[in-house]
């Protein structure tokens, strides 16, 4: 088909979704990326930003709804919990012919959740709305799968890398916007803004998202999803309820035992089920195993830093630390994180000319450790806090840009959705566990009769993050050993369509 014919055919469609099966990629190959990749990036950023709205608003939610900071922390944790369960379910559906309606439905649920959170129905309805917003956290792997099918061959890898960093960037974008809107228009306005942008994302997806009707149908493993949600919820309760229940209380130990039993049952089920929620056998691929283990530990170690910084700068000065900052200033502290995350996705090509994917991950684990050390030692200086967030954003951006390519190169094309969704599950498990544990460490230092934790609580949370990141570094280093040169050289391991993405060209 020549270029003139391509142009005529493209113009005859009302939208990209009307493109005949297989023709979309043909046009993309000749005319370039077009609006599809920007739309997918926007969808990923919006869904993640909305899902993260809770963090800069924790103090405000506690004041407006008259609940404790520990309770308001759950407005963040519950979104991450739902995201962990939604990711594999949506990913399995995305591997079949229903990707387009699934993405549209999930985006609509996010929009409705924002509306519920904005309405003055009380804290319970706010929690329900926040849970619905967590569904959007499962949209990133769907966007990655759509990019692999729709983008021209030479842009697939770079598109996947860019989508991989949207989660980190979305966190950084959502915080300052939420802080600004809340400061000047109130708490409800932040959620109305989330409803507006998710509505725009829905309309763009309706217009531009291509169909995947030609792909084979997959059944959803409902039992696996229920078991996954059960053990993750039980584990998060263990992480968050220690100070209230007692770390050695029968109640907490029983919950921990239940979480481990259900986890074992879920693992056995997924290894034997006919229709898998996630294929745990994919972990036999060293690149997939490395990415999955590392992302849990990185999420566990670095995600708490975001809410720690927000809470620290908002702490009243009479507490002996903090700056008594407004919600707007607290949200703006995340701007360097967002900028550095995007910058990382741009410089990753140069890094990969000089080192393997695994080495990039290990080096940036060191960057994240340095960020946590700076928070531990220099957080009393506002400028150093900004430097800390810049380092954290760059390190996370590099790691999250590389991980999807590590996974994609190790699995068959038809399993991309499930593999990246399991990666998202582990990422959000790390995030949610880190969120719960950091809050627990802070709450454990609150003096009797007061609401504000002591400065030593931030020390404890920082040391916990450093420990998790050191283990992540060790895991990334150990798993890269013994790999053949062909497996560590990006030019040898990536497909032809992905080589351009990692910039290994001379």
Buried (B, 14 or more C-beta within 10 A) or exposed (E): EEEEEBEEBBEEBEEBBEBEEEBBBBBBBBEEBBEBBEBBBBBBBBBBBBBBBBBBBBBBBBEBBEBEBBBBBBBBBBBBBBBBBBBBBBBBBBBBBBBBEBBBBBBBBBBBBBBBBBBEEEBEBBBBBBBBBBBBBBBBBBBBBBBBBBBBBBBBBBBBBBBBBBBBBBBBBBBBBBBBBBBEEBBBBBBBBBBEBBBBBBEBBBEBBBBBEEBEEBEBBEBBBEBBBBBBBBBBBBBBBBBEBEEEEEEBBEBBEBBBEBBEBBEEBBEEBEEBBBBBEBBEBBBBBBBBBBBBBBBBBBBBBBBBBBBBBBBEEEBEBBBEBBBBBBBBBBBBBBBBBBBBBEBBBEBBEEBBBBBBBBBBBEBBBBBBBBBBEEBEEEEBBBBBBBBBBBBBBBBBBBBBBBBBBBBEEEBBBBBBBBBBBBBBBBBBBBBBBBBBBBBBBBEEEEBBBBBEBBBBBBBBBBBBBBBBBEBBBEBBEEBEEEBBBBEEBBEEBBBBBBBBEE
